Amino acid sequence: MSETIKGFCLHGKEKITPASTIPVTSNTSVVAMEIPALQEGEILAKTLFTGICGSDNSASLGKSNFDWVQRPRIIGHEFSAEVLELGPGNHGDLKVGDIFTPLAMLGCQKEDCPACSVSKWNLCASKEIIGFHRNGGFGQQVVLESDRVVLLMDGLTPEQGALVEPLSVVVNALHNKANIKPGQDVVVTGCGIIGLMSAELARAAGARVAITGIAHDRDKRLKKAKEQGFITIEVSPENSLSDQLKKGIVDAKGIPFGTKNGQVDLVIECSGVPPVLTEAISVVKPEGDICVIATYPKEVAINATHLTRTSLNMRGSMGSCRDDYMVAQKLMATGVFPSEAYINQYSFEDITQAFEDSIKANNVKAVIKMN
């Protein structure tokens, strides 16, 4: 007999903007869900803590770049869980009671796959994302492939486990794509959790970091960034990043940030706002770097000629793989990334409110206690 549990379900794809009169959670609801019988290689787990990702918000708002997600779907790919049952097949050393976080992306694992052959499932053309291709971590129980399991290392709490996946995405971007050097001046565009994580890891690599946000972010996310010791830049169409850099920005010690003509060594784009990426090219010095972690709801126009004439390096970064998860765990366990500074915990009973707060940017990082 199957057990009935609850989950937070994406069921609609109506286009919603946070400023509209339509409730931002109209495409979602809490539902009763049935747990299917375990198939070969699958396990059943009890979810412990699940984080709300920007992609969860985008899918909930019906953004066009998430139209591909099949509805209805129990979303959620940033979570920690406890193994309850092992299904048929070989699960290696995995056992009931183990605490883990799952790899969000599972590749096809075929020998001739250019990505899977080098263990980079995040780049597999046929990858399946938990919470989008199959039910995920916003269910109080979840069925998933044991191949996804990454055991939590000693020193990490299950609550921290919900932040391993997003931090691993930043690890992949900054360690493999951004080429940060000590002493560089770095701008992170966008002060959501990916932006804040990027700022922390860029600083840990020796860079001086400024992070941008809009007026709405002033009392929450930019405030948190300032408390953490970052230079904060509030931007608007009337007061752009490039204009403020040209006028001159200084750090807390009064030392000028960037070059005299308003350029920096690296921009890490985390906002997902097309004009922000368009502008980023103009604020990076010749032979500097742009690292793009965000995705966008429409095509982005860039000045490709300027990109060529200044020999800029623009690199995208998609997801993460197992090695990145291990680095992310170590960064939290050793305190390099101070996860406790960023978490806003909610109970499962308040999950709809948590999503509303996240979509409206009224929190820093919502993490739901699922059981």
C-alpha positions as CSV (number, residue, x, y, z in Angstrom):
1,M,0.0,0.0,0.0
2,S,1.4,3.4,-1.0
3,E,1.8,6.1,1.6
4,T,0.2,9.5,1.2
5,I,2.3,12.5,2.0
6,K,2.2,16.2,1.1
7,G,4.2,18.2,-1.5
8,F,4.4,21.7,-3.0
9,C,3.3,21.3,-6.6
10,L,3.8,23.4,-9.7
11,H,0.6,22.9,-11.8
12,G,0.1,26.0,-13.9
13,K,2.1,28.1,-16.4
14,E,0.3,31.4,-16.4
15,K,2.7,34.3,-16.9
16,I,2.8,36.2,-13.7
17,T,4.9,39.3,-12.7
18,P,5.5,40.1,-9.0
19,A,4.1,43.6,-9.5
20,S,0.7,42.3,-10.9
21,T,-2.5,41.8,-9.0
22,I,-2.3,38.1,-9.6
23,P,-0.9,36.2,-6.5
24,V,2.6,35.1,-7.3
25,T,1.9,31.6,-6.1
26,S,-1.2,31.1,-8.3
27,N,0.6,28.4,-10.3
28,T,1.4,26.3,-7.2
29,S,-0.4,24.6,-4.3
30,V,0.2,22.1,-1.5
31,V,-1.2,18.7,-2.6
32,A,-1.4,15.1,-1.3
33,M,1.0,13.0,-3.3
34,E,1.4,9.2,-3.8
35,I,4.7,7.6,-3.4
36,P,5.3,5.1,-6.3
37,A,6.8,1.7,-6.0
38,L,10.6,1.8,-6.1
39,Q,12.2,0.8,-9.5
40,E,15.6,-0.6,-10.2
41,G,18.3,1.7,-8.7
42,E,15.9,3.9,-6.8
43,I,15.6,4.8,-3.2
44,L,13.0,6.3,-1.0
45,A,14.1,9.2,1.3
46,K,12.5,11.6,3.8
47,T,13.3,15.2,2.9
48,L,14.7,17.2,5.8
49,F,15.4,20.7,4.5
50,T,14.8,22.1,1.0
51,G,15.9,25.5,-0.4
52,I,14.0,27.6,-2.8
53,C,16.0,28.2,-6.0
54,G,15.6,31.2,-8.3
55,S,14.7,28.6,-11.0
56,D,11.8,27.3,-8.8
57,N,10.6,30.9,-8.6
58,S,10.9,31.4,-12.4
59,A,9.0,28.2,-13.1
60,S,6.3,29.3,-10.6
61,L,6.0,32.6,-12.4
62,G,5.5,30.8,-15.7
63,K,8.6,32.4,-17.3
64,S,9.2,31.2,-20.8
65,N,12.6,29.7,-20.1
66,F,10.8,27.2,-17.9
67,D,7.9,26.3,-20.2
68,W,9.6,22.9,-20.8
69,V,8.8,21.7,-17.2
70,Q,6.0,19.2,-17.3
71,R,3.1,20.1,-15.0
72,P,2.0,18.9,-12.5
73,R,5.4,18.6,-10.8
74,I,6.6,18.5,-7.2
75,I,9.5,20.9,-7.6
76,G,12.7,21.3,-5.6
77,H,16.3,20.3,-6.3
78,E,18.2,21.9,-3.4
79,F,17.7,19.6,-0.4
80,S,19.0,17.2,2.2
81,A,17.3,13.9,3.0
82,E,17.5,10.7,5.0
83,V,17.4,7.3,3.3
84,L,14.3,5.4,4.3
85,E,14.3,2.4,1.9
86,L,16.6,0.9,-0.8
87,G,14.8,-0.4,-3.9
88,P,15.9,-3.2,-6.2
89,G,19.5,-3.2,-7.5
90,N,23.0,-2.5,-6.3
91,H,23.3,0.7,-4.1
92,G,26.9,0.2,-3.1
93,D,27.6,1.2,0.5
94,L,24.4,3.3,0.8
95,K,22.3,2.3,3.7
96,V,19.0,3.2,5.5
97,G,19.6,6.2,7.8
98,D,22.3,7.9,5.6
99,I,21.9,11.7,5.3
100,F,22.7,13.1,1.9
101,T,22.1,15.8,-0.7
102,P,21.3,14.8,-4.3
103,L,23.0,15.7,-7.5
104,A,20.5,18.0,-9.1
105,M,21.4,16.8,-12.6
106,L,21.6,13.1,-13.7
107,G,23.3,12.4,-17.1
108,C,22.6,9.7,-19.6
109,Q,25.8,7.9,-18.5
110,K,26.4,6.5,-22.0
111,E,30.1,5.9,-22.9
112,D,29.9,7.9,-26.1
113,C,28.4,11.0,-24.3
114,P,31.0,13.8,-24.4
115,A,29.8,15.1,-21.0
116,C,29.1,11.8,-19.1
117,S,32.3,10.2,-20.3
118,V,34.2,12.8,-18.2
119,S,31.6,12.7,-15.3
120,K,30.1,16.1,-16.1
121,W,26.4,15.2,-16.0
122,N,25.6,18.9,-15.8
123,L,26.6,19.2,-19.4
124,C,24.8,16.1,-20.8
125,A,22.3,17.0,-23.5
126,S,19.9,14.4,-22.1
127,K,20.3,15.3,-18.4
128,E,17.4,15.0,-16.1
129,I,16.9,17.6,-13.3
130,I,15.3,16.4,-10.1
131,G,12.3,18.6,-9.3
132,F,11.8,19.4,-13.0
133,H,12.0,16.1,-14.9
134,R,10.8,14.0,-11.9
135,N,9.3,14.9,-8.5
136,G,11.7,16.6,-6.2
137,G,12.6,17.9,-2.7
138,F,9.4,19.9,-2.0
139,G,7.7,16.6,-1.3
140,Q,7.9,15.4,2.3
141,Q,9.2,12.1,0.8
142,V,11.0,11.7,-2.5
143,V,11.9,8.8,-4.8
144,L,15.2,9.2,-6.7
145,E,18.1,7.4,-8.3
146,S,20.8,6.3,-5.8
147,D,23.3,7.4,-8.4
148,R,22.5,11.0,-7.4
149,V,23.3,10.5,-3.7
150,V,26.2,12.6,-2.2
151,L,26.6,11.8,1.5
152,L,26.9,14.8,3.8
153,M,30.4,15.1,5.2
154,D,31.1,15.3,8.9
155,G,30.5,18.8,10.4
156,L,27.6,19.7,8.1
157,T,24.0,19.9,9.4
158,P,21.0,18.8,7.3
159,E,20.0,22.5,7.1
160,Q,23.4,23.3,5.5
161,G,22.9,20.3,3.2
162,A,20.1,22.3,1.5
163,L,22.7,24.9,0.4
164,V,25.3,22.4,-1.0
165,E,23.7,22.4,-4.5
166,P,23.6,26.2,-5.1
167,L,27.0,26.6,-3.6
168,S,28.3,23.9,-5.9
169,V,27.0,25.9,-8.9
170,V,29.1,28.9,-7.7
171,V,32.1,26.6,-7.1
172,N,31.9,25.4,-10.7
173,A,31.6,28.9,-12.1
174,L,34.3,30.6,-10.0
175,H,36.8,27.7,-9.9
176,N,36.5,26.7,-13.5
177,K,35.4,29.7,-15.4
178,A,36.1,33.0,-13.7
179,N,39.9,32.9,-13.3
180,I,39.9,35.1,-10.2
181,K,43.3,36.4,-9.0
182,P,44.2,37.9,-5.6
183,G,43.9,41.7,-5.7
184,Q,41.3,41.9,-8.5
185,D,38.2,44.1,-8.3
186,V,35.1,42.1,-9.0
187,V,31.5,43.1,-9.5
188,V,28.8,40.6,-8.8
189,T,25.5,41.7,-10.6
190,G,22.5,40.5,-8.7
191,C,22.2,40.0,-4.9
192,G,20.1,36.8,-4.8
193,I,21.8,33.9,-3.0
194,I,23.8,32.9,-6.1
195,G,25.2,36.5,-6.2
196,L,25.9,36.5,-2.5
197,M,27.6,33.1,-2.7
198,S,29.7,34.3,-5.6
199,A,30.7,37.4,-3.6
200,E,31.8,35.3,-0.7
201,L,33.9,32.9,-2.8
202,A,35.4,35.7,-4.9
203,R,36.5,37.4,-1.7
204,A,37.9,34.1,-0.3
205,A,40.0,33.9,-3.5
206,G,41.5,37.3,-2.7
207,A,39.4,39.7,-4.7
208,R,37.7,42.9,-3.6
209,V,34.0,42.6,-4.3
210,A,31.1,44.9,-5.0
211,I,27.6,43.6,-5.4
212,T,24.6,45.2,-7.1
213,G,20.9,45.3,-6.4
214,I,17.9,47.5,-7.0
215,A,16.0,49.7,-4.6
216,H,13.8,46.9,-3.5
217,D,16.9,45.0,-2.3
218,R,18.1,47.9,-0.1
219,D,16.6,46.7,3.2
220,K,17.1,42.9,2.8
221,R,19.7,41.5,0.4
222,L,21.9,44.6,-0.1
223,K,21.7,45.2,3.6
224,K,22.9,41.6,4.2
225,A,25.7,42.1,1.7
226,K,26.8,45.2,3.4
227,E,26.7,43.5,6.8
228,Q,29.0,40.8,5.3
229,G,31.5,43.5,4.4
230,F,30.9,43.9,0.6
231,I,30.7,47.1,-1.3
232,T,27.0,47.6,-2.3
233,I,25.8,49.4,-5.4
234,E,22.1,50.2,-5.8
235,V,21.4,50.5,-9.5
236,S,18.5,51.7,-11.6
237,P,18.0,52.8,-15.3
238,E,18.7,56.4,-14.1
239,N,21.8,55.5,-12.1
240,S,23.5,52.6,-13.9
241,L,26.4,50.5,-12.8
242,S,28.7,52.0,-15.5
243,D,27.8,55.5,-14.6
244,Q,28.5,54.9,-10.9
245,L,31.8,53.3,-11.7
246,K,32.8,56.2,-13.9
247,K,31.9,58.7,-11.1
248,G,34.0,56.7,-8.7
249,I,33.2,54.1,-6.0
250,V,35.3,53.6,-2.9
251,D,35.5,50.8,-0.3
252,A,35.0,51.1,3.4
253,K,38.5,52.4,3.8
254,G,38.1,55.0,1.1
255,I,40.2,53.2,-1.4
256,P,38.9,53.6,-5.0
257,F,37.3,50.5,-6.5
258,G,38.1,49.7,-10.2
259,T,40.1,51.7,-12.6
260,K,40.0,55.5,-13.1
261,N,37.8,55.1,-16.2
262,G,35.3,53.0,-14.3
263,Q,36.3,49.4,-15.3
264,V,36.9,46.2,-13.3
265,D,38.7,43.0,-13.7
266,L,35.7,40.7,-13.6
267,V,31.9,40.7,-13.7
268,I,30.0,37.7,-12.4
269,E,26.5,38.0,-13.8
270,C,23.8,36.5,-11.5
271,S,20.8,38.7,-12.0
272,G,19.2,37.1,-15.1
273,V,18.2,40.5,-16.3
274,P,19.1,41.0,-20.0
275,P,20.1,44.7,-19.9
276,V,22.5,43.9,-17.0
277,L,24.4,41.4,-19.2
278,T,24.4,43.9,-22.1
279,E,25.9,46.6,-19.8
280,A,28.5,44.2,-18.3
281,I,30.6,44.2,-21.4
282,S,31.2,48.0,-21.0
283,V,32.5,47.8,-17.4
284,V,35.1,45.2,-17.8
285,K,38.7,46.3,-18.7
286,P,40.5,45.0,-21.8
287,E,41.3,41.3,-21.5
288,G,39.0,41.1,-18.5
289,D,36.5,38.4,-17.8
290,I,32.7,38.0,-17.7
291,C,31.3,34.9,-16.0
292,V,27.6,34.3,-16.7
293,I,25.8,32.0,-14.2
294,A,22.3,33.4,-14.8
295,T,19.8,32.2,-17.4
296,Y,17.4,34.6,-19.2
297,P,13.8,34.7,-20.3
298,K,14.6,36.1,-23.7
299,E,17.6,36.6,-26.0
300,V,20.2,39.1,-24.8
301,A,21.7,41.7,-27.1
302,I,25.5,42.3,-26.7
303,N,28.0,44.5,-28.4
304,A,30.0,41.8,-30.0
305,T,32.4,44.2,-31.7
306,H,33.4,45.7,-28.4
307,L,33.9,42.2,-27.0
308,T,36.3,41.5,-29.9
309,R,38.1,44.8,-29.8
310,T,38.8,44.6,-26.0
311,S,39.7,40.9,-26.1
312,L,37.2,40.2,-23.4
313,N,36.6,36.6,-22.1
314,M,32.9,35.8,-21.7
315,R,32.1,32.3,-20.3
316,G,28.9,30.7,-19.3
317,S,28.7,28.2,-16.4
318,M,26.0,25.5,-16.2
319,G,25.2,23.7,-13.0
320,S,27.7,21.5,-11.2
321,C,29.0,18.0,-10.9
322,R,30.0,15.7,-8.0
323,D,33.5,17.2,-7.5
324,D,31.9,20.7,-7.1
325,Y,29.5,19.3,-4.4
326,M,32.5,18.0,-2.5
327,V,34.3,21.3,-2.6
328,A,31.0,23.1,-1.6
329,Q,30.6,20.9,1.4
330,K,34.2,21.6,2.5
331,L,33.7,25.3,2.1
332,M,30.7,25.2,4.5
333,A,32.2,22.7,6.9
334,T,35.3,24.8,7.3
335,G,33.5,28.2,7.5
336,V,34.8,29.6,4.3
337,F,31.2,30.1,3.3
338,P,29.2,31.2,6.4
339,S,25.9,29.6,5.5
340,E,24.3,30.6,8.8
341,A,24.4,34.3,7.8
342,Y,22.1,33.7,4.8
343,I,19.5,31.2,5.7
344,N,15.8,32.2,6.4
345,Q,14.1,29.1,7.8
346,Y,10.4,28.3,7.3
347,S,8.3,25.4,8.4
348,F,6.5,23.3,5.7
349,E,3.2,24.8,6.9
350,D,4.5,28.2,5.7
351,I,5.9,27.0,2.4
352,T,3.5,29.1,0.3
353,Q,4.5,32.2,2.3
354,A,8.2,31.3,1.8
355,F,7.7,31.2,-2.0
356,E,5.9,34.5,-2.0
357,D,8.7,36.1,0.1
358,S,11.3,34.6,-2.2
359,I,9.7,35.6,-5.4
360,K,9.2,39.2,-4.1
361,A,12.8,39.2,-2.8
362,N,11.7,39.8,0.8
363,N,14.2,37.3,2.2
364,V,17.8,36.2,1.6
365,K,17.6,32.4,1.2
366,A,14.4,30.5,2.1
367,V,15.1,27.0,3.5
368,I,12.0,24.9,4.3
369,K,12.0,22.4,7.2
370,M,10.1,19.7,5.4
371,N,9.2,17.3,8.3
